[in-house]
Amino acid sequence: MKTPHTLLLGALFTLPCMTWAEETPGQLFEHVPQRAWLENYDPTLIGSRTFSEFIFESFDDDIDTFKIENTIRWGIPVGDDLAAGFQVMIPVKWYDSPASDNFGLGNIESRAGLVGRFSQNLRWGAGVNAEFDSASDDNLGGGAFILRPTAVLSWDVSKRVNLGMNIEYNFTPFSEGPDDVSTLELKFPVAFKINECWSGFVSYKPSWLFLDEDERHLLESGVTRVFGAREQYALSIVGEIPLVSEDYHFKLAAGFGWYF
């Protein structure tokens, strides 16, 4: 007897894949079916959407975290070559360790930025993310107000392959004592279209924790399935592992997005 979960997965795999006419340049910063496969990976494509993601992370000392991040984003076209984006993320988090067990609100984040294009296939983005010390317990947040300026380049190598580069710097603008942060992170994502429904990505993510005099090297990959009358829905699965041994073991995430 088939379970509801089996039927749901079967339905997703058997949904028809749509084909679409070529995209027009004026639609670049809105959700359009031709770019639905890429929108989940490319921060320079900022169509308005809601996104919910379940995240599990495992660390040394039998420490695990479970998060549900709920995000809403608005993309506002300013012109054919420029758009503004605004985003708010509200997380619910569970922290599990041998010493404590905490559940509640995590740190709320907001983001604002601009995206534009140098050409039809080369885009840029710049913005600032603010993480507020709103967690209901110290174990559920970083205990500090953190800013993260970001710069992004995105290049459509072909109709099926996209290369990106992200530069992010996390820092505490005010002295937070032991919770101070100063971290530079780079991301080098490669996204690829498998067919009209499925796409995937892989990303190398080195980072430097200046205050701890440490560095990390992570590898992230995942797949996305788009569906709907205008490919406005997206289901995604993502995994992340460290490339060198450290206290962080791995991350698994599953998300659902709706572009409206």
Beta strands, then each sheet from edge to edge (+ up, - down):
strand 1: 49-59
strand 2: 63-79
strand 3: 82-96
strand 4: 101-105
strand 5: 109-117
strand 6: 122-131
strand 7: 146-156
strand 8: 161-171
strand 9: 182-193
strand 10: 198-209
strand 11: 214-227
strand 12: 233-242
strand 13: 248-259
sheet 1: 4+ 3- 2+ 1- 13+ 12- 11+ 10- 9+ 8- 7+ 6- 5+
end
